[in-house]
Amino acid sequence: MSAKIASVIYRKEMLELLRDRRTLISMVLVPLFALPILFGVMSLVLEWQQKEAERDSYIVAVNPACGKMMETVLAAAGFRIKPAAQARRAVESKAVAAALDVTVANGSKQYVVYSDRTRPSSSIAGERMSVTLAAMKEVSVRQSLRGTGISEQVLTPFTVRAVNVASERKMNGLLLGSSLAYLVVLLMFTGAMYPAVDTAAGEKERRTLEALLCSPAGRDEIVLGKVLACATASLLTAVLAMASLVYSYRYMRFGIVPDATNFNPLDPRTFSLILLSVAPISVLAGSLMVAVSLFAKSYKEGQSYLTPLLMAVLFPAVLGTLPGLELTPALALVPIFNVCQIVKEIFVGTFSPAAFATACAANLTYATLAFLAATRIFRSEGVLFRV
């Protein structure tokens, strides 16, 4: 195999790639501009929904059987009271955010707080109402103790303080790493899809594949040039996606953490590690998509063949974003999943060098096997010239 001839094929494929509008859209415009716009809109929608939920959470219903004192306490806490004999039905009909009812069991009163956990406003109202009632209960108990001469300290024999040992950078890294790993891997395969279809099925449709086969380039050199061009498109998509997602996270307040302006996760070391971990995936994506596209006779048919492959990538990518999973030596052998876990752990700062090396070695092996499969398919005359 001649590296010089393969580089000529590579330059030819890259030139055609840069001339294709669909490829440029999926490779540059989507990761660079579409993601910040998408996250910006989502951030505005989430902020608006939060404000609406906060406002509606103060509208509650109270069964008159609860008594005027209970209504007074809730009103003092900022709630707007609506009397309702059917407290539960008022919540179910969405007339109020939450409701308070009272029952009598074994001679003692039991207050029931109704809320709908599927509605943010109702969930917030239920929590606030429960906290208000708990505070009222504590005040009532303290007043009763004063008349008996027992110290109020018996109610608080000790205090509990919860401390999160994870740093702010670690928390931000977990949020960003989970979303970035999934989207980057998905965009890498999307970025390689159109170049792969164009360089395989597209050449068949344009009748230019015969001319390429008549050139001095061998079959292996042609496949190598085509796969490298697709891998370049995939890797470029990953780089642009990372930059775009980090910008969106820092300046568009997307996520649970409200202020991440001082969070700069994409330092040279982190960027190098992520780039090193996703590089084998770019070759894997290019090889698989070129191999599958070779079976298609037209550009449209090639797209239909590659769509199931994209769907197959989604499953391990989604699993890689789940919290609580750690990259064990066995899981480091699972393609796609391992790189999602590695990227997440790199941002968190807890990745294991051994797991990192195992995952990279496994993905390189899969990429090599995929390339050999693409080469073998390209050697088949029945596949290249089937009608």
C-alpha positions as CSV (number, residue, x, y, z in Angstrom):
1,M,0.0,0.0,0.0
2,S,1.4,3.4,-1.0
3,A,1.0,6.2,1.5
4,K,1.5,8.7,-1.3
5,I,-1.3,7.4,-3.5
6,A,-3.6,7.1,-0.4
7,S,-2.9,10.8,0.4
8,V,-3.8,11.8,-3.1
9,I,-7.1,9.9,-2.7
10,Y,-7.6,11.6,0.7
11,R,-7.1,15.1,-0.8
12,K,-9.5,14.3,-3.6
13,E,-12.1,13.1,-1.2
14,M,-11.6,16.2,1.1
15,L,-12.0,18.5,-1.9
16,E,-15.3,16.9,-2.8
17,L,-16.4,16.9,0.8
18,L,-15.8,20.7,1.1
19,R,-17.8,21.3,-2.1
20,D,-20.8,19.4,-0.8
21,R,-23.4,21.6,1.0
22,R,-25.1,18.8,2.9
23,T,-21.7,17.7,4.4
24,L,-20.8,21.2,5.4
25,I,-24.1,21.7,7.1
26,S,-23.9,18.5,9.2
27,M,-20.1,18.9,9.8
28,V,-19.9,22.7,10.6
29,L,-23.2,24.5,10.9
30,V,-25.0,22.0,13.1
31,P,-22.4,21.6,15.8
32,L,-21.2,25.2,15.6
33,F,-24.4,27.2,15.4
34,A,-27.4,25.0,15.9
35,L,-26.4,23.7,19.3
36,P,-25.9,27.2,20.9
37,I,-29.2,28.3,19.5
38,L,-31.0,25.1,20.7
39,F,-29.5,25.4,24.2
40,G,-30.3,29.2,24.3
41,V,-33.9,28.6,23.5
42,M,-34.1,25.7,26.0
43,S,-32.5,27.9,28.6
44,L,-35.1,30.6,28.1
45,V,-38.0,28.1,28.1
46,L,-36.7,26.5,31.3
47,E,-36.3,29.9,33.0
48,W,-39.9,30.9,31.9
49,Q,-41.3,27.6,33.2
50,Q,-39.5,28.0,36.5
51,K,-41.0,31.4,37.0
52,E,-44.5,30.2,36.1
53,A,-44.1,27.3,38.5
54,E,-43.0,29.6,41.3
55,R,-45.9,31.9,40.7
56,D,-48.6,29.2,40.5
57,S,-47.2,27.3,43.5
58,Y,-48.7,29.8,45.9
59,I,-52.3,29.1,44.8
60,V,-53.6,26.3,47.1
61,A,-56.9,24.9,48.3
62,V,-57.9,24.3,51.9
63,N,-60.8,22.3,53.2
64,P,-62.9,24.5,55.5
65,A,-62.8,21.5,58.0
66,C,-59.1,22.3,58.6
67,G,-60.1,25.4,60.6
68,K,-59.5,29.1,60.3
69,M,-56.2,28.9,62.2
70,M,-54.7,26.7,59.5
71,E,-55.9,29.1,56.8
72,T,-54.3,31.9,58.8
73,V,-51.0,30.1,59.1
74,L,-50.8,29.3,55.4
75,A,-51.8,32.8,54.4
76,A,-49.0,34.2,56.6
77,A,-46.6,31.9,54.7
78,G,-47.6,33.6,51.5
79,F,-50.2,31.2,50.1
80,R,-53.4,32.3,48.4
81,I,-56.2,30.3,49.9
82,K,-59.1,28.9,48.0
83,P,-61.7,27.0,50.1
84,A,-62.6,23.6,48.6
85,A,-64.6,20.8,50.2
86,Q,-63.0,18.3,47.7
87,A,-59.3,19.1,48.2
88,R,-58.0,16.2,46.2
89,R,-60.3,16.9,43.2
90,A,-59.1,20.5,43.2
91,V,-55.6,19.4,42.6
92,E,-56.5,16.7,40.1
93,S,-58.5,19.3,38.0
94,K,-55.5,21.7,38.1
95,A,-57.6,24.4,39.7
96,V,-54.9,24.8,42.4
97,A,-51.3,23.8,42.8
98,A,-51.8,21.8,46.0
99,A,-54.5,21.3,48.6
100,L,-54.8,20.6,52.4
101,D,-57.4,18.3,53.9
102,V,-58.0,16.8,57.3
103,T,-59.1,13.4,58.6
104,V,-59.6,11.9,62.0
105,A,-57.9,8.6,62.8
106,N,-58.0,7.0,66.3
107,G,-59.2,10.3,67.8
108,S,-56.3,12.4,66.4
109,K,-56.2,14.8,63.5
110,Q,-54.2,13.9,60.4
111,Y,-53.6,16.7,57.8
112,V,-53.2,15.5,54.2
113,V,-51.3,17.5,51.6
114,Y,-52.3,16.7,48.1
115,S,-50.0,17.5,45.2
116,D,-49.3,16.3,41.6
117,R,-45.6,15.5,41.2
118,T,-45.9,15.6,37.4
119,R,-46.5,19.4,37.7
120,P,-43.5,21.5,38.8
121,S,-45.8,24.1,40.5
122,S,-47.7,21.4,42.4
123,S,-44.6,19.7,43.5
124,I,-43.1,23.0,44.8
125,A,-46.4,23.9,46.5
126,G,-46.7,20.5,48.2
127,E,-43.1,20.8,49.6
128,R,-43.7,24.4,50.9
129,M,-47.0,23.4,52.5
130,S,-45.4,20.4,54.2
131,V,-42.6,22.6,55.5
132,T,-45.1,25.2,56.8
133,L,-47.1,22.5,58.6
134,A,-44.0,21.0,60.1
135,A,-42.9,24.4,61.5
136,M,-46.4,24.9,62.9
137,K,-46.3,21.5,64.5
138,E,-42.9,22.3,66.2
139,V,-44.2,25.6,67.5
140,S,-47.3,23.8,69.0
141,V,-45.1,21.3,70.7
142,R,-42.8,23.9,72.1
143,Q,-45.7,25.8,73.6
144,S,-47.0,22.6,75.2
145,L,-43.6,22.0,76.7
146,R,-43.4,25.4,78.3
147,G,-46.4,24.6,80.5
148,T,-44.8,21.4,81.8
149,G,-41.4,22.8,82.7
150,I,-39.5,20.5,80.3
151,S,-36.7,22.1,78.4
152,E,-37.3,22.7,74.7
153,Q,-33.9,21.2,74.0
154,V,-35.3,17.7,74.2
155,L,-36.8,18.4,70.7
156,T,-33.3,19.0,69.2
157,P,-30.8,16.6,71.0
158,F,-28.5,17.0,68.0
159,T,-28.3,18.7,64.6
160,V,-27.4,17.3,61.2
161,R,-25.4,19.2,58.6
162,A,-24.9,17.7,55.1
163,V,-21.7,18.5,53.3
164,N,-21.1,17.8,49.6
165,V,-17.4,16.8,49.3
166,A,-17.6,17.2,45.5
167,S,-16.1,20.5,44.3
168,E,-18.0,23.0,42.1
169,R,-15.7,22.0,39.2
170,K,-16.6,18.3,39.7
171,M,-20.3,19.0,39.8
172,N,-20.1,21.2,36.7
173,G,-17.9,18.5,35.0
174,L,-20.5,15.8,35.7
175,L,-23.3,17.9,34.1
176,L,-21.3,19.0,31.1
177,G,-19.5,15.7,30.6
178,S,-22.7,13.7,30.5
179,S,-24.4,15.9,27.9
180,L,-21.3,16.5,25.9
181,A,-20.3,12.8,25.6
182,Y,-23.7,11.8,24.2
183,L,-24.0,14.7,21.8
184,V,-20.4,14.5,20.6
185,V,-20.5,10.8,19.8
186,L,-23.9,11.2,18.0
187,L,-22.6,14.2,16.0
188,M,-19.5,12.3,15.1
189,F,-21.5,9.6,13.4
190,T,-23.8,12.2,11.8
191,G,-20.8,14.2,10.6
192,A,-19.3,11.1,8.9
193,M,-22.6,10.0,7.4
194,Y,-22.9,12.4,4.5
195,P,-19.2,12.1,3.4
196,A,-19.5,8.3,3.6
197,V,-22.7,8.3,1.5
198,D,-21.2,10.7,-1.0
199,T,-17.8,8.9,-1.3
200,A,-19.4,5.4,-1.8
201,A,-23.0,5.4,-3.0
202,G,-22.6,8.9,-4.5
203,E,-19.6,7.8,-6.7
204,K,-21.7,4.9,-7.9
205,E,-24.6,7.2,-8.8
206,R,-22.3,9.7,-10.6
207,R,-20.5,6.9,-12.5
208,T,-17.1,8.2,-11.3
209,L,-16.2,5.1,-9.4
210,E,-15.1,3.3,-12.6
211,A,-12.6,6.0,-13.4
212,L,-11.2,5.8,-9.9
213,L,-10.8,2.1,-10.2
214,C,-8.9,2.5,-13.5
215,S,-6.3,4.8,-11.8
216,P,-3.0,3.5,-10.5
217,A,-4.5,3.5,-7.0
218,G,-5.1,0.1,-5.5
219,R,-8.3,-0.9,-3.7
220,D,-6.8,-0.7,-0.2
221,E,-5.4,2.8,-1.0
222,I,-8.8,4.0,-2.3
223,V,-10.6,2.7,0.8
224,L,-7.9,4.2,3.1
225,G,-8.2,7.6,1.5
226,K,-12.0,7.5,1.7
227,V,-12.1,6.4,5.3
228,L,-9.6,9.0,6.4
229,A,-11.6,11.7,4.7
230,C,-14.8,10.5,6.6
231,A,-12.8,10.3,9.8
232,T,-11.5,13.8,9.4
233,A,-15.1,15.1,8.9
234,S,-16.1,13.1,12.0
235,L,-13.3,14.4,14.2
236,L,-13.8,18.0,13.0
237,T,-17.4,17.7,14.0
238,A,-16.4,16.5,17.4
239,V,-14.0,19.5,17.9
240,L,-16.6,22.0,16.9
241,A,-19.3,20.3,19.0
242,M,-17.0,20.4,22.1
243,A,-16.3,24.1,21.6
244,S,-19.9,24.9,21.0
245,L,-21.2,22.9,24.0
246,V,-18.7,24.5,26.4
247,Y,-19.7,27.9,25.2
248,S,-23.4,27.1,25.5
249,Y,-22.9,25.7,29.0
250,R,-20.9,28.7,30.3
251,Y,-22.8,31.6,28.8
252,M,-26.3,30.4,28.2
253,R,-27.0,29.0,31.7
254,F,-28.1,25.7,30.3
255,G,-28.3,23.0,33.0
256,I,-28.9,22.7,36.7
257,V,-26.0,24.9,37.8
258,P,-27.1,28.5,37.4
259,D,-23.7,30.1,37.1
260,A,-20.8,28.4,35.3
261,T,-19.1,31.5,34.0
262,N,-16.0,30.8,36.0
263,F,-16.0,27.1,34.9
264,N,-13.4,26.5,32.1
265,P,-13.3,22.8,31.6
266,L,-11.7,22.8,28.1
267,D,-8.1,23.4,29.1
268,P,-5.3,22.0,26.9
269,R,-4.9,18.8,28.9
270,T,-8.6,18.0,29.0
271,F,-9.0,18.8,25.3
272,S,-6.1,16.6,24.4
273,L,-7.4,13.7,26.4
274,I,-10.9,14.0,24.9
275,L,-9.5,14.3,21.4
276,L,-7.3,11.2,22.0
277,S,-10.3,9.2,23.3
278,V,-12.6,10.1,20.4
279,A,-10.1,9.8,17.6
280,P,-10.5,6.0,17.3
281,I,-14.3,6.5,17.2
282,S,-13.9,8.8,14.2
283,V,-12.1,6.1,12.3
284,L,-14.7,3.5,13.4
285,A,-17.5,5.8,12.3
286,G,-15.9,6.4,8.9
287,S,-15.1,2.7,8.3
288,L,-18.5,1.5,9.2
289,M,-20.3,4.0,7.2
290,V,-18.2,3.6,4.1
291,A,-18.6,-0.2,4.4
292,V,-22.4,0.1,4.7
293,S,-22.7,2.8,2.0
294,L,-20.9,0.5,-0.5
295,F,-24.0,-1.7,-0.7
296,A,-26.2,1.2,-1.9
297,K,-26.6,2.1,-5.5
298,S,-27.7,5.7,-5.0
299,Y,-27.2,8.5,-2.5
300,K,-30.8,8.2,-1.2
301,E,-30.5,4.5,-0.7
302,G,-27.2,5.0,1.2
303,Q,-29.0,7.4,3.6
304,S,-31.6,4.7,4.3
305,Y,-29.0,2.1,4.9
306,L,-27.1,4.3,7.4
307,T,-30.1,5.5,9.4
308,P,-30.4,2.1,11.3
309,L,-26.7,2.4,12.1
310,L,-27.2,5.8,13.7
311,M,-30.1,4.4,15.8
312,A,-27.8,1.5,16.9
313,V,-25.3,4.1,18.1
314,L,-27.9,5.8,20.3
315,F,-28.3,2.9,22.7
316,P,-24.8,2.6,24.1
317,A,-24.4,6.4,23.9
318,V,-27.4,6.9,26.2
319,L,-26.2,4.2,28.6
320,G,-22.9,6.0,28.8
321,T,-24.6,9.1,30.2
322,L,-26.4,7.3,33.1
323,P,-25.2,8.4,36.5
324,G,-23.7,5.9,38.9
325,L,-22.0,3.7,36.2
326,E,-18.2,3.3,36.4
327,L,-15.9,2.3,33.7
328,T,-14.7,-1.2,34.8
329,P,-12.2,-3.2,32.7
330,A,-15.1,-5.2,31.2
331,L,-17.2,-2.2,30.3
332,A,-14.2,-0.5,28.8
333,L,-14.4,-3.0,26.0
334,V,-17.9,-1.9,25.0
335,P,-17.7,0.4,22.0
336,I,-19.4,3.8,22.1
337,F,-20.3,3.3,25.8
338,N,-16.7,3.3,26.8
339,V,-15.9,6.6,25.1
340,C,-19.0,8.3,26.6
341,Q,-17.9,7.2,30.1
342,I,-14.3,8.3,29.4
343,V,-15.3,11.8,28.3
344,K,-17.6,12.1,31.4
345,E,-14.9,11.0,33.8
346,I,-12.3,13.3,32.1
347,F,-14.5,16.3,32.9
348,V,-15.2,15.1,36.4
349,G,-11.5,14.4,36.9
350,T,-11.8,10.8,38.1
351,F,-10.9,8.8,35.0
352,S,-8.5,5.9,35.4
353,P,-5.5,5.8,33.1
354,A,-5.8,2.0,32.9
355,A,-9.5,2.2,31.8
356,F,-8.6,5.0,29.5
357,A,-5.9,3.0,27.8
358,T,-8.1,-0.1,27.7
359,A,-11.0,1.8,26.1
360,C,-8.7,3.5,23.5
361,A,-7.1,0.1,22.6
362,A,-10.5,-1.5,22.3
363,N,-11.8,1.2,20.0
364,L,-8.6,1.1,17.9
365,T,-9.2,-2.6,17.5
366,Y,-12.8,-2.1,16.5
367,A,-11.8,0.6,14.1
368,T,-9.2,-1.6,12.5
369,L,-11.7,-4.5,12.1
370,A,-14.2,-2.1,10.6
371,F,-11.5,-0.8,8.1
372,L,-10.6,-4.3,7.1
373,A,-14.3,-5.1,6.6
374,A,-14.7,-2.0,4.4
375,T,-11.6,-3.0,2.4
376,R,-12.9,-6.5,1.9
377,I,-16.3,-5.2,0.7
378,F,-14.6,-2.8,-1.7
379,R,-12.8,-5.7,-3.3
380,S,-16.1,-7.4,-4.1
381,E,-17.1,-6.7,-7.7
382,G,-20.6,-7.9,-6.9
383,V,-21.0,-5.2,-4.4
384,L,-19.5,-2.4,-6.4
385,F,-21.3,-3.1,-9.6
386,R,-24.5,-4.7,-8.6
387,V,-27.6,-3.5,-10.4
